Amino acid sequence: MLFLYALSPAFRTQVQRAFALLARADIEPLKEYLLGFGAWAPIVSGSLMVLQSLVVPLPAMVITLTNGLLFGAMWGALLSWSSAMVGAILCYYIARLFGRPVVERLVGKKSLEVTDRFFQRYGRHAVLLARLIPVISFDVVSYAAGLTSIGLGDFILATGIGQMPATVVYSFLGQNMTRAARLGLWIILGVLALVTLGFALKARFEESLISEGR
């Protein structure tokens, strides 16, 4: 996919359009965008989930909600969970193969240092805990894990279990968005409130870890 992104202008244009929709966190246009691919919609959605973890740090939650809306809670959750797993494993292997300098360029030195301290504090439980805390970047944790002694099997197990609760919840919310306009409005407001709270907690968490590292 990265090869196609680099060499195919048409593919790159489609990806950039999808990323623009993700950046706006606008679920309805993203749904229409995916529906435009017909039977290929699940593959396109899964590819977007993988690409956003590798290329641009965009909200995967928006893809998960849209998958729930398009494919139902069960199949949407399965699609989101499996494609997120693929993205996580690729991030892990990129870190393993190319080392810290490349990871720092991809995620930023500060973000990686904060995640390093999280791993130092929680050791072999770090990946599972990070997956259960939505304010910690999914992708940065995947890259950081590849720089540690954590084996691929343990990483896959912790990631698979840890990301499941949020995936199921967001998929269920996505499925129920069209049942009633009022319910949909409250869901969107609730999700936005959680995202805002998450960013606030993340900032405080990072400041705390940075202070401890001084």
Secondary structure by P-SEA (a helix, b strand, c coil): ccccccccaaaaaaaaaaaaaaaaccaaaaaaaaaccccaaaaaaaaaaaaaaccccccaaaaaaaaaaccccaaaaaaaaaaaaaaaaaaaaaaacccaaaaaaaccaaaaaaaaaaaaacccaaaaaaaacccccaaaaaaaaaaccccaaaaaaaaaaaaaaaaaaaaaaaaaccccaaaaaaaaaaaaaaaaaaaaaaaaaaaaaaaaac
